[in-house]
């Protein structure tokens, strides 16, 4: 079963630069202004680094 990265916007404070965007090895996460990050599912390799790095657990690999 292939895992999918989901973003739980209710957990994301959306008031600062997302620290998880910087750790993605394939640049699959992006952020405009201080909104919740957006995942490019075509680029995402489902490594889980972003979900481990997210302090609010808003990025979940399911």
PyMOL Python script that loads the backbone (N, CA, C, O; Angstrom):
from pymol import cmd

cmd.read_pdbstr("""\
ATOM      1  N   UNK A   1       0.845  -1.185   0.000  1.00  0.00           N
ATOM      2  CA  UNK A   1       0.000   0.000   0.000  1.00  0.00           C
ATOM      3  C   UNK A   1       0.895   1.255   0.000  1.00  0.00           C
ATOM      4  O   UNK A   1       1.788   1.375   0.839  1.00  0.00           O
ATOM      5  N   UNK A   2       0.664   2.162  -0.910  1.00  0.00           N
ATOM      6  CA  UNK A   2       1.439   3.387  -1.019  1.00  0.00           C
ATOM      7  C   UNK A   2       0.944   4.416  -0.017  1.00  0.00           C
ATOM      8  O   UNK A   2      -0.254   4.678   0.089  1.00  0.00           O
ATOM      9  N   UNK A   3       1.880   4.990   0.713  1.00  0.00           N
ATOM     10  CA  UNK A   3       1.525   6.024   1.675  1.00  0.00           C
ATOM     11  C   UNK A   3       1.391   7.365   0.968  1.00  0.00           C
ATOM     12  O   UNK A   3       2.004   7.595  -0.074  1.00  0.00           O
ATOM     13  N   UNK A   4       0.586   8.243   1.545  1.00  0.00           N
ATOM     14  CA  UNK A   4       0.344   9.580   1.007  1.00  0.00           C
ATOM     15  C   UNK A   4       0.611  10.592   2.109  1.00  0.00           C
ATOM     16  O   UNK A   4       0.226  10.387   3.260  1.00  0.00           O
ATOM     17  N   UNK A   5       1.267  11.677   1.752  1.00  0.00           N
ATOM     18  CA  UNK A   5       1.501  12.758   2.707  1.00  0.00           C
ATOM     19  C   UNK A   5       0.267  13.643   2.759  1.00  0.00           C
ATOM     20  O   UNK A   5      -0.149  14.207   1.746  1.00  0.00           O
ATOM     21  N   UNK A   6      -0.311  13.760   3.937  1.00  0.00           N
ATOM     22  CA  UNK A   6      -1.468  14.626   4.148  1.00  0.00           C
ATOM     23  C   UNK A   6      -1.079  15.801   5.026  1.00  0.00           C
ATOM     24  O   UNK A   6      -0.242  15.674   5.920  1.00  0.00           O
ATOM     25  N   UNK A   7      -1.689  16.938   4.764  1.00  0.00           N
ATOM     26  CA  UNK A   7      -1.452  18.129   5.562  1.00  0.00           C
ATOM     27  C   UNK A   7      -2.708  18.424   6.365  1.00  0.00           C
ATOM     28  O   UNK A   7      -3.776  18.651   5.796  1.00  0.00           O
ATOM     29  N   UNK A   8      -2.583  18.420   7.673  1.00  0.00           N
ATOM     30  CA  UNK A   8      -3.707  18.701   8.569  1.00  0.00           C
ATOM     31  C   UNK A   8      -3.640  20.189   8.892  1.00  0.00           C
ATOM     32  O   UNK A   8      -2.919  20.605   9.799  1.00  0.00           O
ATOM     33  N   UNK A   9      -4.387  20.976   8.151  1.00  0.00           N
ATOM     34  CA  UNK A   9      -4.312  22.433   8.272  1.00  0.00           C
ATOM     35  C   UNK A   9      -4.720  22.933   9.651  1.00  0.00           C
ATOM     36  O   UNK A   9      -4.234  23.974  10.093  1.00  0.00           O
ATOM     37  N   UNK A  10      -5.599  22.216  10.338  1.00  0.00           N
ATOM     38  CA  UNK A  10      -6.004  22.633  11.685  1.00  0.00           C
ATOM     39  C   UNK A  10      -4.831  22.567  12.670  1.00  0.00           C
ATOM     40  O   UNK A  10      -4.829  23.292  13.666  1.00  0.00           O
ATOM     41  N   UNK A  11      -3.845  21.717  12.411  1.00  0.00           N
ATOM     42  CA  UNK A  11      -2.675  21.601  13.287  1.00  0.00           C
ATOM     43  C   UNK A  11      -1.593  22.622  12.935  1.00  0.00           C
ATOM     44  O   UNK A  11      -0.709  22.896  13.746  1.00  0.00           O
ATOM     45  N   UNK A  12      -1.661  23.173  11.747  1.00  0.00           N
ATOM     46  CA  UNK A  12      -0.630  24.089  11.260  1.00  0.00           C
ATOM     47  C   UNK A  12      -0.952  25.520  11.691  1.00  0.00           C
ATOM     48  O   UNK A  12      -2.022  26.035  11.367  1.00  0.00           O
ATOM     49  N   UNK A  13      -0.037  26.170  12.420  1.00  0.00           N
ATOM     50  CA  UNK A  13      -0.315  27.532  12.882  1.00  0.00           C
ATOM     51  C   UNK A  13      -0.368  28.553  11.745  1.00  0.00           C
ATOM     52  O   UNK A  13      -1.015  29.592  11.883  1.00  0.00           O
ATOM     53  N   UNK A  14       0.300  28.274  10.625  1.00  0.00           N
ATOM     54  CA  UNK A  14       0.253  29.135   9.440  1.00  0.00           C
ATOM     55  C   UNK A  14       0.606  30.587   9.739  1.00  0.00           C
ATOM     56  O   UNK A  14       0.024  31.499   9.153  1.00  0.00           O
ATOM     57  N   UNK A  15       1.540  30.804  10.632  1.00  0.00           N
ATOM     58  CA  UNK A  15       1.923  32.175  10.943  1.00  0.00           C
ATOM     59  C   UNK A  15       3.443  32.356  10.919  1.00  0.00           C
ATOM     60  O   UNK A  15       3.973  33.327  11.459  1.00  0.00           O
ATOM     61  N   UNK A  16       4.121  31.419  10.291  1.00  0.00           N
ATOM     62  CA  UNK A  16       5.583  31.464  10.227  1.00  0.00           C
ATOM     63  C   UNK A  16       6.072  30.624   9.050  1.00  0.00           C
ATOM     64  O   UNK A  16       5.299  29.847   8.490  1.00  0.00           O
ATOM     65  N   UNK A  17       7.316  30.764   8.673  1.00  0.00           N
ATOM     66  CA  UNK A  17       7.855  29.879   7.635  1.00  0.00           C
ATOM     67  C   UNK A  17       7.858  28.433   8.142  1.00  0.00           C
ATOM     68  O   UNK A  17       8.308  28.165   9.256  1.00  0.00           O
ATOM     69  N   UNK A  18       7.372  27.533   7.347  1.00  0.00           N
ATOM     70  CA  UNK A  18       7.288  26.127   7.733  1.00  0.00           C
ATOM     71  C   UNK A  18       8.687  25.512   7.756  1.00  0.00           C
ATOM     72  O   UNK A  18       9.360  25.487   6.725  1.00  0.00           O
ATOM     73  N   UNK A  19       9.139  25.017   8.912  1.00  0.00           N
ATOM     74  CA  UNK A  19      10.474  24.431   8.976  1.00  0.00           C
ATOM     75  C   UNK A  19      10.603  23.129   8.192  1.00  0.00           C
ATOM     76  O   UNK A  19      11.706  22.775   7.775  1.00  0.00           O
ATOM     77  N   UNK A  20       9.511  22.414   7.985  1.00  0.00           N
ATOM     78  CA  UNK A  20       9.555  21.137   7.274  1.00  0.00           C
ATOM     79  C   UNK A  20       9.826  21.313   5.781  1.00  0.00           C
ATOM     80  O   UNK A  20      10.322  20.390   5.135  1.00  0.00           O
ATOM     81  N   UNK A  21       9.512  22.474   5.228  1.00  0.00           N
ATOM     82  CA  UNK A  21       9.744  22.725   3.801  1.00  0.00           C
ATOM     83  C   UNK A  21      11.231  22.594   3.484  1.00  0.00           C
ATOM     84  O   UNK A  21      11.601  22.092   2.423  1.00  0.00           O
ATOM     85  N   UNK A  22      12.075  23.044   4.399  1.00  0.00           N
ATOM     86  CA  UNK A  22      13.523  23.048   4.166  1.00  0.00           C
ATOM     87  C   UNK A  22      14.156  21.665   4.205  1.00  0.00           C
ATOM     88  O   UNK A  22      15.234  21.476   3.643  1.00  0.00           O
ATOM     89  N   UNK A  23      13.519  20.694   4.850  1.00  0.00           N
ATOM     90  CA  UNK A  23      14.136  19.373   4.988  1.00  0.00           C
ATOM     91  C   UNK A  23      13.742  18.392   3.888  1.00  0.00           C
ATOM     92  O   UNK A  23      14.302  17.299   3.813  1.00  0.00           O
ATOM     93  N   UNK A  24      12.806  18.755   3.050  1.00  0.00           N
ATOM     94  CA  UNK A  24      12.376  17.851   1.980  1.00  0.00           C
ATOM     95  C   UNK A  24      13.521  17.680   0.969  1.00  0.00           C
ATOM     96  O   UNK A  24      13.964  18.659   0.367  1.00  0.00           O
ATOM     97  N   UNK A  25      13.997  16.450   0.781  1.00  0.00           N
ATOM     98  CA  UNK A  25      15.137  16.235  -0.109  1.00  0.00           C
ATOM     99  C   UNK A  25      14.830  16.412  -1.596  1.00  0.00           C
ATOM    100  O   UNK A  25      15.748  16.527  -2.409  1.00  0.00           O
ATOM    101  N   UNK A  26      13.547  16.433  -1.956  1.00  0.00           N
ATOM    102  CA  UNK A  26      13.177  16.561  -3.369  1.00  0.00           C
ATOM    103  C   UNK A  26      12.350  17.809  -3.652  1.00  0.00           C
ATOM    104  O   UNK A  26      11.766  17.942  -4.727  1.00  0.00           O
ATOM    105  N   UNK A  27      12.299  18.723  -2.685  1.00  0.00           N
ATOM    106  CA  UNK A  27      11.546  19.978  -2.831  1.00  0.00           C
ATOM    107  C   UNK A  27      10.088  19.764  -3.210  1.00  0.00           C
ATOM    108  O   UNK A  27       9.544  20.463  -4.065  1.00  0.00           O
ATOM    109  N   UNK A  28       9.468  18.789  -2.561  1.00  0.00           N
ATOM    110  CA  UNK A  28       8.055  18.500  -2.838  1.00  0.00           C
ATOM    111  C   UNK A  28       7.112  19.396  -2.043  1.00  0.00           C
ATOM    112  O   UNK A  28       5.921  19.461  -2.344  1.00  0.00           O
ATOM    113  N   UNK A  29       7.632  20.083  -1.034  1.00  0.00           N
ATOM    114  CA  UNK A  29       6.815  20.993  -0.232  1.00  0.00           C
ATOM    115  C   UNK A  29       7.124  22.427  -0.613  1.00  0.00           C
ATOM    116  O   UNK A  29       8.275  22.796  -0.846  1.00  0.00           O
ATOM    117  N   UNK A  30       6.075  23.223  -0.671  1.00  0.00           N
ATOM    118  CA  UNK A  30       6.263  24.653  -0.914  1.00  0.00           C
ATOM    119  C   UNK A  30       5.310  25.410   0.003  1.00  0.00           C
ATOM    120  O   UNK A  30       4.338  24.859   0.521  1.00  0.00           O
ATOM    121  N   UNK A  31       5.619  26.682   0.184  1.00  0.00           N
ATOM    122  CA  UNK A  31       4.790  27.516   1.057  1.00  0.00           C
ATOM    123  C   UNK A  31       4.744  28.920   0.487  1.00  0.00           C
ATOM    124  O   UNK A  31       5.777  29.495   0.143  1.00  0.00           O
ATOM    125  N   UNK A  32       3.545  29.469   0.388  1.00  0.00           N
ATOM    126  CA  UNK A  32       3.350  30.841  -0.059  1.00  0.00           C
ATOM    127  C   UNK A  32       2.997  31.683   1.156  1.00  0.00           C
ATOM    128  O   UNK A  32       2.104  31.346   1.934  1.00  0.00           O
ATOM    129  N   UNK A  33       3.721  32.788   1.299  1.00  0.00           N
ATOM    130  CA  UNK A  33       3.564  33.634   2.489  1.00  0.00           C
ATOM    131  C   UNK A  33       3.715  32.744   3.717  1.00  0.00           C
ATOM    132  O   UNK A  33       4.692  32.001   3.813  1.00  0.00           O
ATOM    133  N   UNK A  34       2.792  32.798   4.641  1.00  0.00           N
ATOM    134  CA  UNK A  34       2.856  31.929   5.815  1.00  0.00           C
ATOM    135  C   UNK A  34       1.638  31.020   5.871  1.00  0.00           C
ATOM    136  O   UNK A  34       1.159  30.679   6.952  1.00  0.00           O
ATOM    137  N   UNK A  35       1.146  30.633   4.714  1.00  0.00           N
ATOM    138  CA  UNK A  35       0.031  29.689   4.647  1.00  0.00           C
ATOM    139  C   UNK A  35       0.545  28.277   4.910  1.00  0.00           C
ATOM    140  O   UNK A  35       1.754  28.052   4.967  1.00  0.00           O
ATOM    141  N   UNK A  36      -0.368  27.336   5.068  1.00  0.00           N
ATOM    142  CA  UNK A  36       0.023  25.938   5.245  1.00  0.00           C
ATOM    143  C   UNK A  36       0.800  25.478   4.012  1.00  0.00           C
ATOM    144  O   UNK A  36       0.505  25.921   2.902  1.00  0.00           O
ATOM    145  N   UNK A  37       1.774  24.609   4.187  1.00  0.00           N
ATOM    146  CA  UNK A  37       2.529  24.122   3.037  1.00  0.00           C
ATOM    147  C   UNK A  37       1.644  23.309   2.099  1.00  0.00           C
ATOM    148  O   UNK A  37       0.591  22.796   2.476  1.00  0.00           O
ATOM    149  N   UNK A  38       2.118  23.216   0.866  1.00  0.00           N
ATOM    150  CA  UNK A  38       1.431  22.446  -0.168  1.00  0.00           C
ATOM    151  C   UNK A  38       2.398  21.368  -0.638  1.00  0.00           C
ATOM    152  O   UNK A  38       3.588  21.629  -0.817  1.00  0.00           O
ATOM    153  N   UNK A  39       1.889  20.163  -0.835  1.00  0.00           N
ATOM    154  CA  UNK A  39       2.742  19.063  -1.297  1.00  0.00           C
ATOM    155  C   UNK A  39       2.515  18.806  -2.782  1.00  0.00           C
ATOM    156  O   UNK A  39       1.376  18.752  -3.247  1.00  0.00           O
ATOM    157  N   UNK A  40       3.598  18.649  -3.511  1.00  0.00           N
ATOM    158  CA  UNK A  40       3.548  18.230  -4.913  1.00  0.00           C
ATOM    159  C   UNK A  40       3.658  16.717  -4.897  1.00  0.00           C
ATOM    160  O   UNK A  40       4.751  16.174  -4.737  1.00  0.00           O
ATOM    161  N   UNK A  41       2.543  16.039  -5.059  1.00  0.00           N
ATOM    162  CA  UNK A  41       2.501  14.582  -4.939  1.00  0.00           C
ATOM    163  C   UNK A  41       3.312  13.878  -6.025  1.00  0.00           C
ATOM    164  O   UNK A  41       3.708  12.726  -5.845  1.00  0.00           O
ATOM    165  N   UNK A  42       3.561  14.542  -7.137  1.00  0.00           N
ATOM    166  CA  UNK A  42       4.393  13.948  -8.187  1.00  0.00           C
ATOM    167  C   UNK A  42       5.871  13.924  -7.780  1.00  0.00           C
ATOM    168  O   UNK A  42       6.616  13.041  -8.204  1.00  0.00           O
ATOM    169  N   UNK A  43       6.286  14.875  -6.974  1.00  0.00           N
ATOM    170  CA  UNK A  43       7.679  14.940  -6.517  1.00  0.00           C
ATOM    171  C   UNK A  43       7.916  14.161  -5.220  1.00  0.00           C
ATOM    172  O   UNK A  43       9.009  13.641  -4.996  1.00  0.00           O
ATOM    173  N   UNK A  44       6.906  14.083  -4.383  1.00  0.00           N
ATOM    174  CA  UNK A  44       7.040  13.483  -3.053  1.00  0.00           C
ATOM    175  C   UNK A  44       7.466  12.010  -3.154  1.00  0.00           C
ATOM    176  O   UNK A  44       6.840  11.217  -3.858  1.00  0.00           O
ATOM    177  N   UNK A  45       8.544  11.665  -2.436  1.00  0.00           N
ATOM    178  CA  UNK A  45       9.027  10.277  -2.426  1.00  0.00           C
ATOM    179  C   UNK A  45       8.589   9.537  -1.153  1.00  0.00           C
ATOM    180  O   UNK A  45       8.990   8.395  -0.927  1.00  0.00           O
ATOM    181  N   UNK A  46       7.780  10.183  -0.340  1.00  0.00           N
ATOM    182  CA  UNK A  46       7.186   9.598   0.858  1.00  0.00           C
ATOM    183  C   UNK A  46       8.240   9.104   1.850  1.00  0.00           C
ATOM    184  O   UNK A  46       8.096   8.034   2.442  1.00  0.00           O
ATOM    185  N   UNK A  47       9.291   9.890   2.021  1.00  0.00           N
ATOM    186  CA  UNK A  47      10.363   9.512   2.936  1.00  0.00           C
ATOM    187  C   UNK A  47       9.997   9.782   4.397  1.00  0.00           C
ATOM    188  O   UNK A  47      10.531   9.139   5.300  1.00  0.00           O
ATOM    189  N   UNK A  48       9.086  10.735   4.629  1.00  0.00           N
ATOM    190  CA  UNK A  48       8.637  11.037   5.980  1.00  0.00           C
ATOM    191  C   UNK A  48       9.479  12.051   6.739  1.00  0.00           C
ATOM    192  O   UNK A  48       9.186  12.344   7.899  1.00  0.00           O
ATOM    193  N   UNK A  49      10.519  12.594   6.111  1.00  0.00           N
ATOM    194  CA  UNK A  49      11.368  13.566   6.813  1.00  0.00           C
ATOM    195  C   UNK A  49      10.567  14.786   7.262  1.00  0.00           C
ATOM    196  O   UNK A  49      10.752  15.275   8.376  1.00  0.00           O
ATOM    197  N   UNK A  50       9.688  15.271   6.407  1.00  0.00           N
ATOM    198  CA  UNK A  50       8.908  16.466   6.761  1.00  0.00           C
ATOM    199  C   UNK A  50       7.984  16.188   7.934  1.00  0.00           C
ATOM    200  O   UNK A  50       7.839  17.028   8.822  1.00  0.00           O
ATOM    201  N   UNK A  51       7.360  15.020   7.946  1.00  0.00           N
ATOM    202  CA  UNK A  51       6.435  14.708   9.041  1.00  0.00           C
ATOM    203  C   UNK A  51       7.182  14.549  10.361  1.00  0.00           C
ATOM    204  O   UNK A  51       6.635  14.873  11.415  1.00  0.00           O
ATOM    205  N   UNK A  52       8.407  14.063  10.328  1.00  0.00           N
ATOM    206  CA  UNK A  52       9.213  13.938  11.538  1.00  0.00           C
ATOM    207  C   UNK A  52       9.673  15.303  12.031  1.00  0.00           C
ATOM    208  O   UNK A  52       9.847  15.504  13.233  1.00  0.00           O
ATOM    209  N   UNK A  53       9.871  16.242  11.111  1.00  0.00           N
ATOM    210  CA  UNK A  53      10.410  17.550  11.453  1.00  0.00           C
ATOM    211  C   UNK A  53       9.335  18.559  11.856  1.00  0.00           C
ATOM    212  O   UNK A  53       9.641  19.555  12.511  1.00  0.00           O
ATOM    213  N   UNK A  54       8.079  18.315  11.472  1.00  0.00           N
ATOM    214  CA  UNK A  54       6.998  19.262  11.748  1.00  0.00           C
ATOM    215  C   UNK A  54       6.721  19.320  13.258  1.00  0.00           C
ATOM    216  O   UNK A  54       6.326  18.315  13.850  1.00  0.00           O
ATOM    217  N   UNK A  55       6.926  20.494  13.887  1.00  0.00           N
ATOM    218  CA  UNK A  55       6.739  20.584  15.338  1.00  0.00           C
ATOM    219  C   UNK A  55       5.283  20.448  15.790  1.00  0.00           C
ATOM    220  O   UNK A  55       5.027  20.117  16.948  1.00  0.00           O
ATOM    221  N   UNK A  56       4.343  20.694  14.906  1.00  0.00           N
ATOM    222  CA  UNK A  56       2.922  20.641  15.263  1.00  0.00           C
ATOM    223  C   UNK A  56       2.231  19.377  14.741  1.00  0.00           C
ATOM    224  O   UNK A  56       1.019  19.224  14.890  1.00  0.00           O
ATOM    225  N   UNK A  57       2.999  18.478  14.131  1.00  0.00           N
ATOM    226  CA  UNK A  57       2.469  17.208  13.584  1.00  0.00           C
ATOM    227  C   UNK A  57       1.346  17.476  12.575  1.00  0.00           C
ATOM    228  O   UNK A  57       0.341  16.765  12.541  1.00  0.00           O
ATOM    229  N   UNK A  58       1.537  18.501  11.769  1.00  0.00           N
ATOM    230  CA  UNK A  58       0.546  18.828  10.744  1.00  0.00           C
ATOM    231  C   UNK A  58       0.779  18.068   9.445  1.00  0.00           C
ATOM    232  O   UNK A  58      -0.102  18.009   8.587  1.00  0.00           O
ATOM    233  N   UNK A  59       1.966  17.489   9.301  1.00  0.00           N
ATOM    234  CA  UNK A  59       2.296  16.699   8.116  1.00  0.00           C
ATOM    235  C   UNK A  59       2.292  15.242   8.528  1.00  0.00           C
ATOM    236  O   UNK A  59       3.065  14.833   9.394  1.00  0.00           O
ATOM    237  N   UNK A  60       1.419  14.453   7.905  1.00  0.00           N
ATOM    238  CA  UNK A  60       1.227  13.056   8.311  1.00  0.00           C
ATOM    239  C   UNK A  60       1.357  12.167   7.084  1.00  0.00           C
ATOM    240  O   UNK A  60       0.697  12.377   6.067  1.00  0.00           O
ATOM    241  N   UNK A  61       2.231  11.161   7.208  1.00  0.00           N
ATOM    242  CA  UNK A  61       2.395  10.181   6.158  1.00  0.00           C
ATOM    243  C   UNK A  61       1.505   8.994   6.474  1.00  0.00           C
ATOM    244  O   UNK A  61       1.758   8.250   7.422  1.00  0.00           O
ATOM    245  N   UNK A  62       0.459   8.823   5.674  1.00  0.00           N
ATOM    246  CA  UNK A  62      -0.532   7.760   5.947  1.00  0.00           C
ATOM    247  C   UNK A  62      -0.589   6.783   4.795  1.00  0.00           C
ATOM    248  O   UNK A  62      -1.359   5.824   4.836  1.00  0.00           O
TER     249      UNK A  62
END
""", "prot")
cmd.dss("prot")
cmd.show_as("cartoon", "prot")
cmd.util.cbc("prot")
cmd.orient("prot")
